[in-house]
Amino acid sequence: MASPASTSPSAPWPSAFKSTARSALSIGLGLALTAFGLAAALDGPALVAAWAAEAAVLAALSARLDATPDPALSSRQRLLSAAAVFLGLAICRTLIVEAPPSALFEGVDDLGSALAAIAACAASAFVLAHYLRELEPEGARAAVIAGAIAVVYLGSVLIVDTLGVDSAGEVRQAGQVWLSAFWTVTGLAAVLFGLLRRKGSVRLAGLALLGAAIIKVWTYDLAELEELARVLSFVGLGLLLLAGAFAYGRIKPAEGEEEPEPLEEVER
């Protein structure tokens, strides 16, 4: 009499599960060893660039693998997850060491290194988004958002370090005025681009950046800047918002005109 294990259709599952577990363990161990090896051999923006490049290469290689759905992730999904891990390492290193958030107020010690690290993260994020868009639309959306934030962050650090810090390392308030203007102009440009191209997600991102600029002006600029810089910041914001409102009135969608949903945009 045959045993239940030999006749049950679920008999192959233990073997398949062990194979999947070994594959996942191998990938995890390989990632850990590669990340540790790069960290031991490199430092500064070179390490960030290496981790970001590793993420981009893994994302590109994933296109050659099978994407058949699997309870334990397909081969392509595993490689894309590995790419996301390396991108996360690059972003964390950048925000902790190369260009921490304090750079928006005080500048950075080495502008070239900071810009190189941020640019590497942005480029890697966009590459990852490209290879995620068919398999994981929501993941692609997150990668695009990360890349866009990195681009804005790069411009912000550049403005503060060049216009907001003098040759002696002293902070100048003009940098914060220009930073508020940069966020406002970029936000308005994104809103108008979203209106012209009927891209709701881009328009929402622009509105979010505009909101950040308004909050900054009403909190930090109002409390920390001197009178002249504070007046310039408020007047500049007001004029830019008026220009944006005028442009919006000229190109806003006609009543009843349908716009594609953000998710559909990513899927296309």
N, C-alpha and C positions, 0 to 999 in steps of 0.2 A: 504493500500500500504506500502510495507516494505521500511524503510529508507535506504539511500545509505550506511550508516555505517554498517547496518546489513547484507547487501548482498555483500559488497566489500570483496575480498579475503585478502585485507591488513588490515582488521579490527583488527586482533590480535596483530599487530605490536606495538601500543601504550602500551599495557599491557606488552609485552615482553621487550620493551625499558625501562619501569619503573623498571621491575625486574632486568634488567642488570645494570641500574644506581644504584639501591639500593645495589646490590652485589658489584659493584666497590667502592661505598662509604663505605661499611662495611669493605672491604679489606684495603682501604686507611686509614680509622680510626684505624683499628686494627694495621696496620704497624706503624702508628705514635705513638700510645699508647705504643706499645712494644718497639720501639726504645727509646722513652723518658724514659720509666721505666728502661730499661737496663742502659741508661746513668746516671740516678739518683742513681742507686744502685751500679754501678761498675765504675772503673776508670783504666787508663793505659792499659796494654796489655790484662787485663781481659775483658775490654769492647770490644776491638777489637776481641778477641777470641769469645765472646758471639755473636756479630753481624755476624762474619764469620760462626759460628756454626748455627745460625738461617738461614743464606742463604743456607747452605748445607742441613739442615733439610727440608726447604721449597722446595728445588729442588728435594729431594728424595720423598717427599710427592706428588709432581706433577705427578709422574709416575702412581699414583693410580687414577688420575682424567681423565675426558673425554677430548679428544683432537679434537673433531669435530670442523671444521672451523666455525667461527662465526665473523660477522662484528665487534663486540665489544670484540674480543679475546675469545678464548675458556677458559674453567676452568683451564686447564693445563698451558696455556700461561699466565694467570693472576698470578698463583702461581710462575711461573718462573720469571715473571717480578718483583714480590715481592722479590724473592731471589736475583735478580740483584740489587735491591735497597739496601738491607742489605749488600751485598758485596761492593757496592759503598761506603756506610757509613764506613765500616771497612777500605777500602783502603784510603779514605780521612783522617780518624783519624790517620792512620799510617804515611801518608806522611806529615801531618801537625804537629803532636805531637811526635809520638814515634820514627820515623826515617825520618826526613825531608831530602830533597836532599842535604842540607849542610853537611850531614853525610858522603857524598862521599869525602869530603875534610877535615873535622874536627873531624870525629868520632861522637859518641853519648854519652850521659850521662850515660845511662844504657844499656849495650850491650845485656844482657839477655832479657830485655823487648822488645828491638827493634827487635831482631831475632825472638822472640815468635810472635810478632805482624805480621811481614812479612810472617813467615811460615804459620800462620793461614789464611792470605789472599790468599797465593798461594794454599793451600790445598782446600780452599773453591772455588776458581776459577776453579780448575780442576774438582771438583765434579759438579759444575754448568755446565761445558762444557760437561760432560758425559751425563747429562739429557737433554741437549739442542741439541745434535748432530742429533737426528732424526727429531725433530720438527722445529728447527731453525739452520740450518748449519752455517749461517753467525754469529749468536750469539755464537755458539759453538767455532767458529774460534776466535772470539774476547776474549772469556773467556780463551781459551788456551794461546793466546798471553799474556793476563794479568798474568796468572799463570807463564809462562816462564819468563816474565820480573821480576816478584816477586822473582823467584829463583835466577836469576842473581843479582838482587838488594841485596838479602840476602847475597850472597857470597861477593859482593862488600863492603857492610857495615862491614862484619866480617873482611875482609882483611885490610881495612883502619883503623878500630878501634884497631886491634891487632898489625899490623905492621907499621901503620902510625902515631900512637900516643903513646908517652912514658908514664911511670908511673906518671909523673908530669903533664900530660895533654898537653904537647907540641907536636906540629905536626912535624912528621918526613917525609922527602921526599921519603924515601924508600917505604912508603905505596903507593904512586902514581905510582912508577915504577912497583910494584907488581900488582896494579890494572890494569894498561895498559896490562901487561902480561896475567892477568886473562881474561880480555875481549877478547884478541887476541886468546888465547888457546880455550876458550869456543866457540867463533865464528867459528874458524877452525874446531872444533869438530862437531859443528852443520852442517857445510857445508859438511864435509866428511860423516857424518851420512845420510844426505839428499841424497848424491850421492849413497851411498851403498844401501839404502832402497828405492831409487827412489821417494823421498818425496820432491817435489819442494818447498812447503811452509817452511819446515825446513831449506832447503838450503838458501832460501831468508832471513829467520830470522838470520841465521849465517852470511850471507854477510852484513846484516844491523848492527850487533854487531861488525863485523870487521871494517866497515866504522866508527862506533862510536869510536873504539879504535884508528884508524888512525887519525881522527879529533882531539881526545884528545891529542895525542902525538904531533901533529903539531901545536896545539894552546896552551893548558894549560902547558904541559910538557916543551915545547920549551921556553915559556915565564917565567915560575915560578920556575922551578927546577934549582938547581946548576949544574955546568958543569959535574961532575961525574954522577950524577943521570940522567941528560939529555942524556949523552952518553949511559948509560946502557939502558935507555928507548928506544932509537932509535935502538941500536944494537939488543936488545931483540926482538923488533917488526920486524926488518928486517929478523932475523934468523927464527922466527916463520912463517913469510910469505913465506920465501923460502921453508921451510919444508912443508907448506900447498900447495904450487904450485907443489912441487914434488909429494906429495900424490895425488893431483888432477889429475896430468898427468897419474898416475898409475891406477886410478879407475874411471875416467870420463866415462860417458855413450858412447857406441859405436855410430858412426855416423848412423843416421837413426833410432836409437832405440827410441821407444816411451816411454814417461814418463807420469804418470797420472797427470791430472790437480789438482791444490791445492784443488778446491772445491769438486772434487770427493773423495779426501782423507778424508775430513771431513765427507762427507755423509756416507762413509763406516764405 
